Amino acid sequence: MNLDPGPMMATSTPKLRLIQSPSKEPKRAESVLDFIGDTPLLQIRRVAEGISPGVRIFAKLEGFNPGGSVKDRPALRMVQEGIRVGKLRPGKTILDSTSGNTGIALAMIGRVLGYPVELVVPANVSMERKKIIQAYAAKVTYSDPMEGSDGAIRECRKILEGNPDKYFKPDQYFNPMNPQAHYETTGPEIYRQTRGEVTHFIAGIGTGGTVMGAGRYFKEVNPNIKVIAVEPDDALHGLEGLKHMASSIVPGIYHEEEIDEKIPVSTDEAYSMVYRLSQEEGLLVGQSSGAALLAALKIARKLRSGTLVAIFPDFGDKYLSTNLWIGWRDRMAVGNLEFNI
Amino acid sequence: MSVRVRVPTPLRKYTQGADEVNAQGNNVKALVEDLEKNFPGIKERLCDESGKIRRFVNVYVNGDDIRFLQNLETNVKEGDNISIVPAIAGGR
């Protein structure tokens, strides 16, 4: 892909390229799992208008993973390790609690590798997520929507205790292979894609796997790279996939002391950013991507130079039925998109 | 007239941990006002500056989303079940 930033003006129009670029042969594989990782970076230009010309913001588009989200990476790594140490073997069922994307990833991986998958999902996850999981024919138990993802965690523990020999539980909130996946893949990819120029890494906290794992890699290769976590500004929020740490079961893999800064974002501002991305960049993403870009812009405004990379966990097609898109045209109207950046 | 209102975990700090509370009123708007009287601060979490229910909060009357009824003007009667449900589930 083209990483040449071109003219450094944030207002510049991207160069048009031929659809069939002769420079790179499209990847060919024997398993859909071989397409996990190696996701592209996209420079955000129009939405980033007004920042210093020496500052670039890139989005790492994790929606290009075959399961449609960043969660393909840790799900695959946790399953691989389970097989390696013998905890997952023929006859076992993969079981975990998830608010969606990890469930989709596990359901997909289970199909490829031949393991049945059971998931505990809060009943209030988006309709699209439920349907995708069903399309992989994973067994789903819906937990009380009043209890959120913590309710799913508790329900899942109960199922496991009832039949411990039947299941392999990747346990994404506590499994070190979750951040390890990002330490081994997401971090190095970004470092290579920016030719080592990344100065700020920005990722939302769901389990904390991305920010912990990739963050650890960056600190090893260059301790000056700032690792920044994004979280909802309130326990009651509309940022699907993100966790408000102060009011949640804190994941065992999450160590706040390893991050440089935590930026709270409001649901309404993140939603507005999602609308701007679709209208101005032609990029339809989920709420957590809007939150990540909002945080990146808040940082970018204070910098004279830098290369910021924000994780965009997935595309927006899984959220079209959600409240995100209710009344969005009114909110897009002139004067309504004010940002407190 | 009193109805039972189910409260999700993120709002239970206002209800001293209770997952279900009583509220008085003939419609959802009145219920929200009554909740605010007994649990100060809760209204701001449920409604935006213009007084509408926030987009990431769903309110159900007997299982029906009030957005598809009469929103805040939706009538309630003795014995109805009201649920305040976050529109999304956090975490991955």
HADDOCK unambig.tbl for C-alpha pairs under 7 A between the chains (distance, minus, plus):
assign (segid A and resid 98 and name CA) (segid B and resid 92 and name CA) 5.36 0.50 0.50
assign (segid A and resid 99 and name CA) (segid B and resid 89 and name CA) 6.13 0.50 0.50
assign (segid A and resid 99 and name CA) (segid B and resid 90 and name CA) 6.86 0.50 0.50
assign (segid A and resid 99 and name CA) (segid B and resid 91 and name CA) 6.14 0.50 0.50
assign (segid A and resid 99 and name CA) (segid B and resid 92 and name CA) 4.95 0.50 0.50
assign (segid A and resid 100 and name CA) (segid B and resid 92 and name CA) 6.28 0.50 0.50
assign (segid A and resid 101 and name CA) (segid B and resid 92 and name CA) 6.33 0.50 0.50
assign (segid A and resid 102 and name CA) (segid B and resid 92 and name CA) 6.27 0.50 0.50
assign (segid A and resid 122 and name CA) (segid B and resid 89 and name CA) 6.49 0.50 0.50
assign (segid A and resid 124 and name CA) (segid B and resid 87 and name CA) 6.40 0.50 0.50
assign (segid A and resid 124 and name CA) (segid B and resid 88 and name CA) 5.69 0.50 0.50
assign (segid A and resid 124 and name CA) (segid B and resid 89 and name CA) 6.17 0.50 0.50
assign (segid A and resid 125 and name CA) (segid B and resid 88 and name CA) 5.68 0.50 0.50
assign (segid A and resid 125 and name CA) (segid B and resid 89 and name CA) 5.85 0.50 0.50
assign (segid A and resid 145 and name CA) (segid B and resid 85 and name CA) 6.72 0.50 0.50
assign (segid A and resid 146 and name CA) (segid B and resid 8 and name CA) 4.42 0.50 0.50
assign (segid A and resid 146 and name CA) (segid B and resid 9 and name CA) 6.32 0.50 0.50
assign (segid A and resid 146 and name CA) (segid B and resid 85 and name CA) 5.87 0.50 0.50
assign (segid A and resid 147 and name CA) (segid B and resid 8 and name CA) 6.32 0.50 0.50
assign (segid A and resid 147 and name CA) (segid B and resid 9 and name CA) 5.77 0.50 0.50
assign (segid A and resid 148 and name CA) (segid B and resid 89 and name CA) 4.85 0.50 0.50
assign (segid A and resid 148 and name CA) (segid B and resid 90 and name CA) 6.44 0.50 0.50
assign (segid A and resid 149 and name CA) (segid B and resid 89 and name CA) 5.62 0.50 0.50
assign (segid A and resid 149 and name CA) (segid B and resid 90 and name CA) 5.75 0.50 0.50
assign (segid A and resid 149 and name CA) (segid B and resid 91 and name CA) 5.87 0.50 0.50
assign (segid A and resid 206 and name CA) (segid B and resid 91 and name CA) 4.53 0.50 0.50
assign (segid A and resid 206 and name CA) (segid B and resid 92 and name CA) 5.20 0.50 0.50
assign (segid A and resid 207 and name CA) (segid B and resid 91 and name CA) 6.25 0.50 0.50
assign (segid A and resid 207 and name CA) (segid B and resid 92 and name CA) 6.29 0.50 0.50
assign (segid A and resid 235 and name CA) (segid B and resid 10 and name CA) 5.32 0.50 0.50
assign (segid A and resid 236 and name CA) (segid B and resid 10 and name CA) 5.50 0.50 0.50
assign (segid A and resid 236 and name CA) (segid B and resid 86 and name CA) 6.77 0.50 0.50
assign (segid A and resid 237 and name CA) (segid B and resid 56 and name CA) 6.29 0.50 0.50
assign (segid A and resid 238 and name CA) (segid B and resid 56 and name CA) 4.77 0.50 0.50
assign (segid A and resid 238 and name CA) (segid B and resid 87 and name CA) 6.54 0.50 0.50
assign (segid A and resid 238 and name CA) (segid B and resid 88 and name CA) 5.84 0.50 0.50
assign (segid A and resid 240 and name CA) (segid B and resid 88 and name CA) 5.55 0.50 0.50
assign (segid A and resid 240 and name CA) (segid B and resid 89 and name CA) 6.06 0.50 0.50
assign (segid A and resid 240 and name CA) (segid B and resid 90 and name CA) 5.48 0.50 0.50
assign (segid A and resid 241 and name CA) (segid B and resid 90 and name CA) 5.04 0.50 0.50
assign (segid A and resid 241 and name CA) (segid B and resid 91 and name CA) 4.71 0.50 0.50
assign (segid A and resid 241 and name CA) (segid B and resid 92 and name CA) 4.84 0.50 0.50
assign (segid A and resid 242 and name CA) (segid B and resid 90 and name CA) 5.15 0.50 0.50
assign (segid A and resid 242 and name CA) (segid B and resid 91 and name CA) 5.07 0.50 0.50
assign (segid A and resid 242 and name CA) (segid B and resid 92 and name CA) 6.98 0.50 0.50
assign (segid A and resid 243 and name CA) (segid B and resid 90 and name CA) 5.06 0.50 0.50
assign (segid A and resid 243 and name CA) (segid B and resid 91 and name CA) 4.91 0.50 0.50
assign (segid A and resid 323 and name CA) (segid B and resid 55 and name CA) 5.94 0.50 0.50
assign (segid A and resid 323 and name CA) (segid B and resid 56 and name CA) 6.39 0.50 0.50
